[in-house]
Amino acid sequence: MNSAAAIAAPREPELADEWGQTNGNTKFGCPHSAASSASVFRTLGSRSVSSSLRLSLSLSLPVLLLVLLTACSPSKTPEPPKPAAPTAAPVATNAPPAAQALFDRTTKEFHLPSAEASGARRKELLAQAAAGYEQLLREHPTHTNLCAQALRSLANIRATEGRLDEAIALHASVAQRFSAEEWEVLQAWKSAGDLLADAQRAAEAAPFYRQIIERFDRTNAAPVVQIIVRSARKRLAAPRRPGARPIRAPGI
């Protein structure tokens, strides 16, 4: 054995000699000496250890970081389950199916046909229409738009029947009971004022016209509203005429 190889690699002389004798000359026909064989083993061993170390570090470093982060992060107390949101109460509309069906049936089957009927049939249709509107007001009082229409239509029936004071009271009650329904209030005040003016009761009609002007005389009002306001002004300015005029039946 080469003395230099023995000094340089004291831990692997037998391995080096065996490799040189078996593989260097006989099996592979390689002319390496024992010293060169030991050198090769040292190089291969160091490279293998270095590669294994690098691989081990590359694999273990992310795991180590994950463990450290998990250990250092503050523990979170699990949040209690949130209670379910309360179910919102159903919002009533102004036109539920039952109320709308009752209003439509009363108008189409009784009130409108009464305008073309006469005699006993006319009275019967008006009575049926009045009963339908009164039923709607009684059974669906919270549905303001339909109720305001029904109340105004009931007032028109009373005017058609010649029951003037009752018609005026019903028209006036539209604003008292359903003030937010502006179109119905406007129509009711106009009908009340016109009925009284046509009956030569101008002093009683004037308050209705003044209310129309005070509440609805707006620059941004719809054209139809502006027309009604102008009509109210003309009615207030018109002089009284002698003689009573027959009460005309207002529209539905």
C-alpha positions as CSV (number, residue, x, y, z in Angstrom):
1,M,0.0,0.0,0.0
2,N,1.2,3.5,-0.8
3,S,2.2,5.2,2.5
4,A,0.8,8.6,1.4
5,A,-2.6,7.1,0.8
6,A,-2.5,5.4,4.2
7,I,-1.8,8.7,5.9
8,A,-4.4,10.7,3.9
9,A,-7.2,8.1,4.5
10,P,-6.5,6.2,7.7
11,R,-10.1,5.0,8.1
12,E,-10.6,3.3,4.8
13,P,-7.4,1.4,3.8
14,E,-9.0,-2.0,3.5
15,L,-11.8,-0.6,1.4
16,A,-9.4,1.2,-0.8
17,D,-7.2,-1.9,-1.3
18,E,-10.2,-4.1,-2.0
19,W,-11.6,-1.7,-4.5
20,G,-8.2,-1.3,-6.2
21,Q,-7.5,-5.0,-6.4
22,T,-11.0,-6.2,-7.4
23,N,-12.3,-3.4,-9.6
24,G,-9.3,-1.5,-10.6
25,N,-7.4,-4.2,-12.5
26,T,-9.6,-7.3,-12.7
27,K,-13.2,-6.5,-13.2
28,F,-13.2,-3.1,-14.9
29,G,-9.6,-3.2,-16.3
30,C,-9.0,0.2,-14.6
31,P,-5.2,0.9,-13.8
32,H,-6.0,2.9,-10.6
33,S,-3.8,2.3,-7.6
34,A,-4.9,1.9,-4.1
35,A,-4.1,5.6,-3.3
36,S,-6.1,6.9,-6.2
37,S,-9.0,4.5,-5.3
38,A,-9.0,5.9,-1.7
39,S,-9.0,9.4,-3.1
40,V,-12.0,8.6,-5.3
41,F,-13.9,7.2,-2.3
42,R,-13.2,10.3,-0.3
43,T,-14.4,12.5,-3.0
44,L,-17.6,10.5,-3.6
45,G,-18.2,10.2,0.1
46,S,-17.9,13.9,0.7
47,R,-20.1,14.7,-2.2
48,S,-22.7,12.2,-1.1
49,V,-22.7,13.6,2.5
50,S,-22.9,17.2,1.2
51,S,-25.8,16.4,-1.2
52,S,-27.7,14.5,1.5
53,L,-27.2,17.3,4.0
54,R,-28.5,19.9,1.4
55,L,-31.5,17.7,0.6
56,S,-32.2,17.1,4.2
57,L,-32.1,20.8,5.0
58,S,-34.2,21.8,2.0
59,L,-36.9,19.3,3.0
60,S,-36.8,20.0,6.7
61,L,-36.5,23.8,6.6
62,P,-40.1,24.5,5.5
63,V,-41.4,22.0,8.0
64,L,-39.4,23.7,10.8
65,L,-40.7,27.2,9.8
66,L,-44.3,25.9,9.8
67,V,-43.8,24.4,13.3
68,L,-42.3,27.7,14.5
69,L,-45.1,29.8,13.0
70,T,-47.7,27.5,14.5
71,A,-46.2,27.6,17.9
72,C,-45.7,31.3,17.9
73,S,-49.1,32.3,16.6
74,P,-51.6,33.2,19.4
75,S,-54.2,30.7,20.0
76,K,-57.7,31.8,18.8
77,T,-60.7,31.1,20.8
78,P,-63.3,29.6,18.5
79,E,-66.1,32.1,17.8
80,P,-69.5,31.0,19.1
81,P,-72.0,30.4,16.3
82,K,-73.9,33.5,15.3
83,P,-77.6,33.5,16.0
84,A,-79.8,33.4,12.9
85,A,-81.1,36.7,11.7
86,P,-84.7,37.3,12.7
87,T,-87.2,36.9,10.0
88,A,-88.6,40.2,8.8
89,A,-92.2,40.7,9.3
90,P,-94.2,40.6,6.1
91,V,-94.9,44.1,4.8
92,A,-98.5,44.7,3.9
93,T,-99.1,46.1,0.4
94,N,-101.8,48.5,-0.7
95,A,-103.2,46.0,-3.1
96,P,-103.5,42.5,-1.7
97,P,-105.2,40.0,-3.9
98,A,-108.4,39.7,-1.8
99,A,-108.9,43.5,-1.5
100,Q,-108.0,44.2,-5.1
101,A,-110.4,41.5,-6.3
102,L,-113.2,42.9,-4.2
103,F,-112.6,46.4,-5.5
104,D,-112.4,45.3,-9.2
105,R,-115.6,43.2,-8.9
106,T,-117.5,46.0,-7.2
107,T,-116.5,48.5,-9.9
108,K,-116.9,46.3,-12.9
109,E,-120.0,44.4,-12.0
110,F,-122.0,47.0,-10.2
111,H,-120.8,50.6,-10.3
112,L,-119.9,51.0,-13.9
113,P,-123.0,49.2,-15.2
114,S,-125.2,51.4,-13.1
115,A,-124.4,54.4,-15.3
116,E,-126.2,52.7,-18.2
117,A,-129.1,51.3,-16.2
118,S,-132.3,53.0,-15.2
119,G,-135.1,52.6,-12.8
120,A,-135.1,49.8,-10.3
121,R,-132.1,48.1,-11.9
122,R,-130.1,51.3,-11.5
123,K,-131.0,51.5,-7.8
124,E,-130.1,47.8,-7.3
125,L,-126.7,48.2,-8.9
126,L,-125.9,51.3,-6.9
127,A,-126.8,49.6,-3.7
128,Q,-124.6,46.6,-4.6
129,A,-121.7,48.8,-5.5
130,A,-122.1,50.8,-2.2
131,A,-122.2,47.5,-0.2
132,G,-119.0,46.3,-2.0
133,Y,-117.1,49.5,-1.2
134,E,-118.3,49.5,2.4
135,Q,-117.1,45.8,2.7
136,L,-113.7,46.8,1.5
137,L,-113.4,49.6,4.0
138,R,-114.5,47.3,6.8
139,E,-112.4,44.3,5.9
140,H,-109.2,46.0,4.6
141,P,-108.8,49.2,6.5
142,T,-105.0,49.2,6.4
143,H,-104.7,49.2,2.6
144,T,-104.9,52.9,2.2
145,N,-104.9,53.4,-1.5
146,L,-107.8,51.0,-2.3
147,C,-109.7,52.3,0.7
148,A,-109.3,55.9,-0.4
149,Q,-110.6,55.0,-3.8
150,A,-113.5,53.0,-2.3
151,L,-114.4,55.9,0.0
152,R,-114.4,58.4,-2.9
153,S,-116.5,56.0,-5.1
154,L,-119.0,55.6,-2.2
155,A,-119.3,59.4,-2.0
156,N,-120.0,59.5,-5.7
157,I,-122.8,56.9,-5.3
158,R,-124.4,59.0,-2.6
159,A,-124.2,62.1,-4.8
160,T,-125.8,60.2,-7.7
161,E,-128.6,59.1,-5.3
162,G,-129.2,62.7,-4.4
163,R,-127.8,62.4,-0.8
164,L,-125.6,65.5,-1.1
165,D,-124.7,66.1,2.5
166,E,-123.7,62.5,3.0
167,A,-121.6,62.7,-0.2
168,I,-119.8,65.8,1.0
169,A,-119.0,64.2,4.3
170,L,-117.6,61.1,2.6
171,H,-115.4,63.2,0.3
172,A,-114.1,65.2,3.3
173,S,-113.3,62.0,5.2
174,V,-110.8,60.9,2.4
175,A,-108.3,63.5,3.6
176,Q,-109.0,62.8,7.2
177,R,-108.5,59.1,7.0
178,F,-106.0,58.7,4.1
179,S,-104.1,62.0,4.0
180,A,-101.0,60.4,2.4
181,E,-103.0,59.4,-0.7
182,E,-102.6,62.7,-2.4
183,W,-104.3,62.0,-5.7
184,E,-107.4,60.7,-4.0
185,V,-107.4,63.6,-1.6
186,L,-107.2,66.1,-4.5
187,Q,-110.0,64.4,-6.4
188,A,-112.2,64.2,-3.3
189,W,-111.8,67.9,-2.5
190,K,-112.5,68.9,-6.1
191,S,-115.7,66.7,-6.1
192,A,-116.9,68.1,-2.8
193,G,-116.3,71.7,-4.0
194,D,-117.9,71.2,-7.3
195,L,-121.0,69.5,-5.8
196,L,-121.5,72.4,-3.4
197,A,-120.8,75.1,-6.0
198,D,-123.3,73.5,-8.4
199,A,-125.8,73.4,-5.6
200,Q,-125.4,77.2,-5.1
201,R,-123.5,76.6,-1.8
202,A,-120.4,78.5,-2.8
203,A,-119.6,79.5,0.7
204,E,-119.3,75.9,1.7
205,A,-117.4,75.0,-1.5
206,A,-114.8,77.7,-1.0
207,P,-112.8,75.8,1.8
208,F,-112.4,72.8,-0.4
209,Y,-111.0,75.0,-3.3
210,R,-108.7,76.8,-0.9
211,Q,-107.3,73.5,0.4
212,I,-106.6,72.5,-3.1
213,I,-104.6,75.6,-3.8
214,E,-102.7,75.6,-0.5
215,R,-101.6,72.0,-0.8
216,F,-101.2,71.4,-4.5
217,D,-100.2,74.7,-6.1
218,R,-96.6,73.7,-6.8
219,T,-94.3,74.6,-9.7
220,N,-93.3,71.0,-10.2
221,A,-96.8,69.6,-10.0
222,A,-98.0,67.3,-12.8
223,P,-100.0,69.0,-15.6
224,V,-103.3,67.4,-14.5
225,V,-102.8,68.7,-11.0
226,Q,-102.0,72.2,-12.3
227,I,-105.3,72.1,-14.3
228,I,-107.3,71.2,-11.2
229,V,-105.6,74.0,-9.2
230,R,-106.4,76.6,-11.9
231,S,-110.0,75.3,-11.9
232,A,-110.2,75.8,-8.1
233,R,-108.9,79.4,-8.5
234,K,-111.6,80.1,-11.2
235,R,-114.3,78.7,-9.0
236,L,-113.2,80.9,-6.1
237,A,-113.2,84.0,-8.3
238,A,-116.5,83.2,-10.0
239,P,-119.5,85.4,-8.9
240,R,-122.5,83.7,-7.4
241,R,-125.3,83.0,-9.8
242,P,-128.9,83.1,-8.8
243,G,-130.9,79.9,-8.9
244,A,-129.9,76.4,-8.1
245,R,-128.5,74.0,-10.6
246,P,-129.0,70.3,-10.5
247,I,-126.3,68.2,-9.0
248,R,-124.4,66.4,-11.6
249,A,-123.2,62.9,-11.0
250,P,-119.4,62.9,-10.6
251,G,-117.2,60.4,-12.2
252,I,-116.1,57.2,-10.5
